[in-house]
Amino acid sequence: MASTSLWANPIGFQTNGGRIISKESSLTLNATVTQWMRSTAAALNGGLGTLSLTTGPLTSGSLAANAMFAPGGSFSILGNGRNGLPKATLFQATFTSPVTWKATFHPTAGPKRRGAWYYSLNGRIIGTLSNGQKLSGSVKLSTFDVPKGAQFTTAANLDTGLGNLAVPEPGSLGLLATGLVALAVVLRKRML
């Protein structure tokens, strides 16, 4: 992937399967990447590689209900060499803000309609593509219900995961630079 083709063009990915596991005070996940999308090219589909992540430590709440994890941790997407993607690390990142873990109970879902708990993990990431391009974006992962209507304790199967990554548009960078120059001029006048 050439960096010029990625500038100001979003990248998206989708995952399927995998398992979210609690380890000490964080969550870990390994899932299959099933779609890799760029706005400048057709989406690639199939078993394309692996998404692996570890959240920062738990800062509030509980894994059975709603929780918050500290920024940090790790996030990576590894290609497996299929459908035009290299067999290499495609994207390496870290969570830049607190990661939320949200629990929702559906009273008529699950086996025999006894109710089921569903969980979603949401976070913002920033990282680097294999070509050196910096990207930031958001990630949302959703679990299947935990077996037998129980709340999450140590593990749950992943249903789907979605992510969107983008680089700043050149126009946005120009506006930022203009704003910083104007701010510097105002501050300099006040100091004189």
N, C-alpha and C positions, 0 to 999 in steps of 0.2 A: 504494500500500500504506500503510495507516494504521499508525502505530506502536503504537496500542493493540491492534490485531489481531496484532501480531508479538510482543508481550511474552510471554516464557516459551514461545513456540511455535517449534520448530525450522524452519529452511529448509534444503532440500537442492537440489543441482543435479547434473546429469550432462552430460558432454561426449562427443563422438565426433569422430573424424578429427583432423586437424591434424598438426603436425610439431614435434618437439622438436629444437632446434638448439643446438649449443655455440657460444658467442660469447665470445671471450677466455677468461675464467675462470668464466663463468656459463652457465646454460641459459635459453633463451627458448622460449616456446610460444604458438601461436595455435590455438585449437580452436573448434568449433561447440558452442554450448550447446543440448542437445537436450531437456532437461527441467528445469523449475523447480518445486519442490514446497514447499508450506506445509502444516502440519498442520491449519490452519483452512480450507483450500480444496482443491479438486481440483487435481491436478498439471497443469501446462501442458506440452504436448509439441510437438515439431517443431523446425524451425530457428529458435530464439528469439533468437540473438545470438552473441556471441563472448566466449570466455574468453582473456585474454592474461596471461602472467606472465613474470617474469624473476627468477631466483634471485639471492641474494647471491653473492659470490665463492667459488670452490672453496677449502676450508680443509684438506681431507685426502683421501687416496685418489686414484683415477683414474676417468675417465669410462668406461673399458673394463670396470672391475670395480665395486667399491663405493666410494662417495664421500660427502663431507659438504660442504654449502654453508653459509656464514654466514647468520645472520638478516638480514633486510632485503629488498631487492629490491622487486618490485611484483606486484600481483595485481588484476585487474579483470574484471568481467563487464559487458558492454555489451548492452543490449536492442536489438532491431532494429524494434520497433514492431508485432510480430505476436502473435497469440493473447492479447491483453490486456496485454502488457508494453509499457512506453513505449520510445520510441527515445531512449535515454539511458543513462548509466552507472547500472547497478543496484546495484553493490557495488564499492567500492574498498578495498584492503587491502594489508598487508605481512606478510611472514613474521616470526613472533615468536620462533622457536627455530630451531636448525639444521635444514636440509632434508636428508633422506637420499635417496641414489640407490643402489638395490640391484640388483645383477645376478644373474640365475639362468640357468644353462645347462640346457636340456632336450635330452638326447642323441638322442632319437628324434623330435624335432619338426622343423618346417621342410620345405622342398622336398626330396623324395627321402629324407626321414628322416635327413638328415645332421647333425642337431642345430641348435639355434637358441638365441640369447641373447635373454632378455626382461629388461626393466628397469622398475622402478617408482620413482616420486618421491613422497615423503611429507613433509608439513609442516603446521605449525600457523599459522593466520593470524588477524589481528585487523583489523577495518576498519569501514566505515560504509556502510549502505544509502543509497539516494538520498533517503530521508525523514529522514536524520540519525540513525537508530537504530544504535547500536554493536553489533556482532556479532563473535564469535570462533568458530573451528571448525578442522576438519581437512580436508586435501585429499589424495587419493591418485590418481595418474595412472599408467597402465600402458601400455607400448609393445607394438607388434607385434614379432615377431622382427626383428632387423637382417638385411638381405638376405644370402643365401648363407651363413648360419651365422657371419658375422663378428661381432666385438665392436663396441660403439658407438665411433665416432670423432668424427663431426661432426653426424650427424642420424639420427633414427628416426621412423617414423610412430606416432602415438598411436592406441591401441586404444580405451581408455575412460578417463574421469576421473569421480571421484565426490567430492562435498564435502558436509559437514554444517556448518551455521552455527546458532548459538543465542545467546540473551541469557540472563543469569542470571535464575533464577526469583525472584520477590519474596521467597519464604520463605528462599532462600539468602542474599539480601542482608540480610534481617533477622537471620539467624544470624551473619553476618559482623559486622554492626554491634554486636550483643550481645557477641560475643567481643572486639571491640576496646574496648568500654566496660569490660568486666571486666578486660582486660589493663591498661588505664589506671589503674583503681582499685588493682590489685595493685602496680603500679609506684609509684604515689603513696604507698601505705602503706609500701613499702620505703624510700622516700626520706625519710620523716619520722622 
